[in-house]
């Protein structure tokens, strides 16, 4: 962080701490969330919302915070930046206590000037982009690992298997560029470059041009940085054209929706994961809490991420129930979420570095 960025960050933090958001007023504690509930990426928003709501509802049923409920207000942005910005302006107007669980890089970036102006904490965005991480921003608290960390794990895995001709199929927008940059970075550290790239537009599954750009290069591995609809279309068509490449997606793809969209083509497709798919206590806790016969999202990586984020948010809000305020509580977080530890300080807003690799089996289950 250079001197100008440091001074800007310090000024934002000072304004935020002086804003009086101490959660001392009566009534519900309201959080604002902008996610896609419609359009090609809607599963991501629905799962993130439902996973978070599962914990908030259980937390409120036990008395909330001194009898006050945490209420999550969710608005649909269709994974469109301008709609996310407008939703954020609505939340500011309605004086929410914080913004929580936004889904997407372009939508989060569009919201940034709005929440900066309002000095609102922006907690647990569903994105690993460096634009929301580096330099450390006084209002942004990331729980999940970064795309740089995910792509490093993927490249290391295939490098160890001597699969070193890497191509990238990515969304032609901020999210896709962030993932591409991670792959380029991981390869550069090994003295290598990508053999080809191809793009798809946001909220589109038109992958023909990308196939023409990538398949002739004969890659061993194609890293996919997109959402489940376009990723599935690309994998199905690449396999239909005889590509022997391995396919590896980063977590934002929406792993469960990708498996459903791939159908018979799911076997062997890899996804990096930033939450535990088995073993750790938080996964088991989430599974136990799901009520049978309801519309609540089942155990999926995205819903589990929403659940973890809600637990971290509730813990910070509980500790903020006094004059120190929410930002101070967030900056002093060291929370074991059932074996998944999240730590924040004033100089570190990257809560977890957890990354695991998973592969789809023919029956749709995950091998980790």
C-alpha positions in Angstrom: 0.0 0.0 0.0 1.5 3.4 -1.0 1.2 6.5 1.1 -1.8 7.9 -0.8 -3.7 4.6 -0.5 -2.7 4.4 3.2 -4.0 7.9 4.0 -7.2 7.2 2.0 -7.8 4.0 4.0 -7.1 5.7 7.3 -9.5 8.5 6.4 -12.3 6.0 5.5 -11.7 4.1 8.8 -11.9 7.3 10.8 -15.2 8.3 9.2 -16.6 4.8 9.7 -15.7 4.7 13.4 -17.2 8.1 13.9 -20.4 7.2 12.0 -22.2 6.0 15.2 -23.2 2.5 13.9 -22.9 1.0 17.3 -26.0 -1.2 17.0 -27.5 0.4 20.1 -30.8 1.4 18.6 -33.9 -0.8 19.3 -35.4 -3.1 16.7 -33.9 -5.6 14.2 -30.3 -5.4 13.1 -30.7 -5.2 9.3 -28.1 -6.4 6.8 -28.3 -5.7 3.1 -27.5 -8.3 0.5 -27.5 -7.9 -3.3 -27.3 -11.2 -5.2 -28.6 -12.8 -8.5 -32.0 -14.3 -7.7 -32.9 -14.4 -11.5 -30.9 -14.9 -14.6 -28.2 -17.5 -15.5 -26.3 -17.1 -12.2 -29.4 -17.2 -9.9 -28.4 -20.5 -8.2 -25.4 -18.8 -6.7 -27.5 -16.0 -5.1 -30.2 -18.3 -3.9 -27.7 -20.7 -2.3 -25.7 -18.0 -0.7 -28.8 -16.4 0.7 -30.4 -19.6 2.0 -27.2 -20.9 3.6 -26.9 -17.6 5.5 -30.6 -17.5 6.5 -30.4 -21.0 7.9 -27.9 -19.7 10.6 -29.6 -16.3 11.2 -33.0 -17.9 11.8 -31.5 -20.4 14.3 -29.5 -17.6 16.0 -32.6 -15.4 16.3 -34.6 -18.3 17.7 -32.2 -18.5 20.5 -32.7 -14.9 21.4 -30.6 -13.1 18.8 -28.5 -10.2 20.3 -30.1 -9.1 23.5 -33.5 -10.0 22.0 -32.9 -8.3 18.7 -33.1 -10.3 15.5 -30.6 -10.2 12.7 -32.6 -9.6 9.6 -31.2 -10.2 6.1 -32.8 -8.1 3.4 -31.9 -9.6 0.0 -32.4 -7.8 -3.4 -32.1 -9.3 -6.8 -29.4 -7.9 -9.1 -29.4 -10.5 -11.8 -25.6 -10.5 -11.7 -25.6 -7.1 -13.3 -23.4 -4.3 -11.9 -25.7 -1.4 -12.3 -28.5 -3.2 -10.5 -26.2 -4.1 -7.7 -25.2 -0.5 -7.4 -28.8 0.6 -7.3 -29.6 -2.0 -4.6 -26.7 -0.8 -2.5 -28.0 2.8 -2.7 -31.4 1.5 -1.5 -29.7 -0.2 1.4 -27.8 3.0 2.3 -31.1 4.9 2.2 -32.7 2.4 4.4 -29.8 2.7 6.9 -28.8 -1.0 7.1 -26.1 -1.8 9.6 -23.8 -3.5 7.1 -23.7 -5.1 3.6 -23.3 -8.9 3.6 -22.8 -11.8 1.3 -22.9 -10.0 -2.1 -22.3 -12.4 -5.0 -19.8 -11.6 -7.8 -16.8 -9.5 -8.6 -18.4 -7.0 -11.1 -21.4 -6.4 -8.8 -19.2 -6.0 -5.7 -16.9 -3.5 -7.5 -20.0 -1.5 -8.7 -21.2 -1.3 -5.1 -17.8 -0.1 -3.8 -18.1 3.6 -4.2 -21.6 3.6 -2.7 -20.6 1.8 0.5 -17.4 3.8 0.7 -19.4 7.0 0.7 -21.7 5.7 3.4 -18.9 4.1 5.5 -20.7 0.8 5.6 -18.9 -2.5 6.3 -18.9 -4.9 3.3 -18.6 -8.4 4.7 -18.2 -11.8 3.1 -18.5 -11.1 -0.6 -18.7 -14.3 -2.7 -15.6 -13.4 -4.8 -11.9 -13.9 -4.5 -10.8 -11.0 -6.7 -7.7 -9.0 -5.7 -9.6 -5.7 -6.5 -11.4 -6.2 -3.2 -8.4 -7.4 -1.3 -5.2 -5.6 -2.3 -4.6 -3.1 -0.7 -6.4 -4.0 2.5 -9.6 -1.9 2.5 -10.9 -0.7 5.9 -14.5 -1.6 5.1 -14.1 -4.9 3.1 -13.9 -8.2 5.1 -13.3 -11.2 2.9 -13.8 -14.6 4.5 -13.0 -16.9 1.5 -9.6 -17.6 0.0 -8.6 -15.5 -3.0 -8.6 -16.5 -6.7 -4.8 -16.3 -6.6 -4.8 -18.9 -3.9 -7.3 -21.1 -5.8 -5.5 -21.0 -9.1 -2.1 -21.6 -7.4 -3.5 -24.9 -6.0 -4.9 -25.9 -9.3 -1.8 -25.2 -11.3 0.4 -26.9 -8.6 -1.8 -30.0 -8.9 -1.6 -30.3 -12.7 2.1 -29.3 -12.7 2.8 -32.2 -10.4 1.1 -34.5 -12.9 3.2 -33.1 -15.8 0.1 -31.5 -17.4 1.7 -28.2 -18.2 0.0 -26.9 -21.4 -2.6 -24.7 -19.7 -5.4 -22.8 -21.5 -8.0 -20.5 -19.8 -11.6 -20.1 -20.6 -12.9 -17.0 -18.8 -15.7 -14.6 -18.4 -15.0 -11.4 -20.3 -15.4 -9.2 -17.3 -13.8 -8.4 -13.9 -14.3 -11.9 -12.4 -12.9 -13.7 -15.5 -9.9 -11.3 -15.6 -9.2 -11.9 -11.9 -9.1 -15.6 -12.4 -7.0 -15.3 -15.6 -4.5 -13.2 -13.7 -4.2 -15.8 -11.0 -3.4 -18.5 -13.6 -0.9 -16.2 -15.3 0.7 -15.5 -12.0 0.9 -19.2 -11.0 2.4 -20.2 -14.4 4.9 -17.3 -14.4 6.3 -18.5 -11.1 7.1 -21.7 -12.9 8.5 -20.1 -16.0 5.5 -20.9 -18.1 2.7 -19.1 -20.0 -0.8 -20.0 -21.1 -1.1 -21.7 -24.5 -4.5 -20.1 -25.4 -7.3 -18.1 -23.9 -11.0 -17.8 -24.9 -13.8 -15.7 -23.4 -17.6 -15.7 -22.8 -19.7 -12.7 -22.0 -21.3 -12.3 -18.6 -24.8 -14.0 -18.4 -24.2 -15.8 -21.8 -23.5 -19.4 -22.8 -22.3 -18.6 -26.3 -18.9 -20.5 -26.2 -18.3 -21.2 -29.9 -15.6 -18.5 -30.3 -13.8 -19.7 -27.2 -13.7 -23.3 -28.4 -12.2 -22.2 -31.7 -9.6 -20.1 -29.8 -8.6 -22.8 -27.3 -8.9 -26.3 -28.7 -6.4 -26.0 -31.6 -3.7 -25.3 -29.1 -4.1 -28.9 -27.7 -4.0 -27.9 -24.0 -3.5 -30.6 -21.3 -5.6 -28.5 -18.9 -8.3 -25.9 -19.4 -8.9 -23.7 -16.4 -12.5 -22.3 -16.4 -13.3 -18.9 -14.8 -17.0 -18.5 -15.3 -20.4 -19.5 -14.0 -22.0 -22.9 -14.2 -24.1 -22.3 -17.3 -21.3 -21.2 -19.7 -18.8 -23.6 -18.0 -21.1 -26.6 -18.6 -21.7 -25.5 -22.2 -18.0 -25.2 -22.9 -17.1 -28.6 -21.3 -19.9 -30.5 -23.1 -19.0 -29.0 -26.5 -15.2 -29.4 -26.0 -15.7 -33.1 -25.2 -18.1 -33.5 -28.1 -15.3 -32.2 -30.3 -12.9 -34.8 -28.9 -10.8 -32.7 -26.6 -8.8 -34.9 -24.1 -8.1 -31.9 -21.8 -8.7 -31.9 -18.1 -11.2 -29.3 -17.0 -10.7 -27.3 -13.8 -13.0 -24.7 -12.4 -12.6 -22.2 -9.6 -15.1 -22.2 -6.8 -17.3 -19.3 -8.0 -18.6 -21.5 -10.8 -21.3 -22.9 -8.5 -20.1 -26.5 -8.1 -23.5 -28.2 -7.5 -25.2 -26.3 -10.3 -22.3 -27.2 -12.6 -22.7 -30.9 -11.8 -26.5 -30.7 -12.5 -25.9 -28.8 -15.8 -23.2 -31.2 -17.0 -25.4 -34.3 -16.8 -23.5 -37.3 -18.2 -20.5 -35.2 -18.9 -19.8 -34.4 -15.2 -17.3 -37.2 -14.5 -13.7 -36.1 -13.9 -14.4 -32.3 -13.8 -12.4 -30.6 -11.1 -13.5 -27.6 -8.9 -11.4 -25.9 -6.3 -13.3 -25.4 -3.1 -12.9 -22.7 -0.4 -15.1 -24.4 2.2 -14.9 -28.0 3.5 -17.0 -30.6 1.7 -16.6 -33.1 4.5 -14.8 -33.8 7.7 -14.9 -30.4 9.5 -17.5 -29.8 12.2 -19.2 -26.8 10.4 -20.1 -29.0 7.4 -21.7 -31.6 9.7 -23.5 -28.9 11.7 -24.9 -27.4 8.5 -26.2 -30.8 7.4 -27.8 -31.5 10.7 -29.6 -28.2 10.7 -31.3 -28.6 7.3 -35.0 -29.3 8.0 -36.4 -32.2 6.0 -39.1 -31.5 3.4 -38.5 -27.7 3.1 -37.4 -25.5 0.3 -34.1 -24.6 2.0 -31.1 -25.2 -0.2 -29.4 -28.6 0.6 -25.7 -28.9 1.5 -23.9 -27.3 -1.4 -20.5 -25.5 -1.3 -22.1 -22.1 -1.9 -24.8 -22.6 0.7 -22.2 -23.7 3.2 -20.2 -20.6 2.5 -23.2 -18.5 3.2 -23.7 -20.4 6.5 -20.1 -19.9 7.5 -20.3 -16.2 6.6 -23.5 -15.8 8.7 -21.8 -17.4 11.7 -18.9 -15.0 11.5 -21.2 -12.0 11.0 -23.4 -13.0 13.9 -20.3 -13.3 16.1 -19.1 -9.9 15.2 -22.5 -8.3 15.7 -22.8 -9.9 19.1 -19.4 -8.5 20.1 -20.3 -5.1 18.7 -23.3 -4.7 20.9 -21.7 -1.7 22.7 -19.8 1.5 22.0 -16.9 -0.1 20.1 -19.0 -0.7 17.1 -19.1 -3.2 14.3 -15.8 -2.3 12.5 -13.9 -2.7 15.7 -15.4 -6.1 16.4 -14.7 -7.3 12.9 -11.1 -6.1 13.2 -10.7 -8.3 16.3 -12.1 -11.5 14.9 -10.5 -14.9 15.7 -13.4 -17.3 15.3 -13.3 -21.1 15.0 -16.3 -21.9 12.8 -16.4 -25.7 13.5 -12.8 -26.3 12.4 -12.8 -23.5 9.8 -10.9 -20.6 11.4 -11.6 -17.0 10.4 -9.2 -14.2 11.6 -9.3 -10.5 10.9 -7.2 -7.7 12.2 -6.8 -4.0 11.2 -4.0 -5.1 8.8 -5.5 -8.3 7.5 -9.0 -8.6 6.0 -8.5 -12.0 4.4 -10.2 -14.3 6.9 -9.3 -17.7 5.5 -6.8 -19.3 3.1 -8.6 -22.6 3.0 -8.5 -24.3 -0.4 -9.1 -27.9 -1.3 -9.5 -29.6 -4.7 -12.5 -31.8 -5.6 -13.5 -33.9 -8.6 -16.9 -34.9 -9.7 -17.8 -38.6 -9.8 -20.3 -40.0 -12.3 -23.1 -40.0 -9.7 -22.6 -36.3 -9.0 -20.8 -36.7 -5.7 -17.4 -35.2 -5.0 -14.1 -36.8 -4.4 -11.8 -34.7 -2.2 
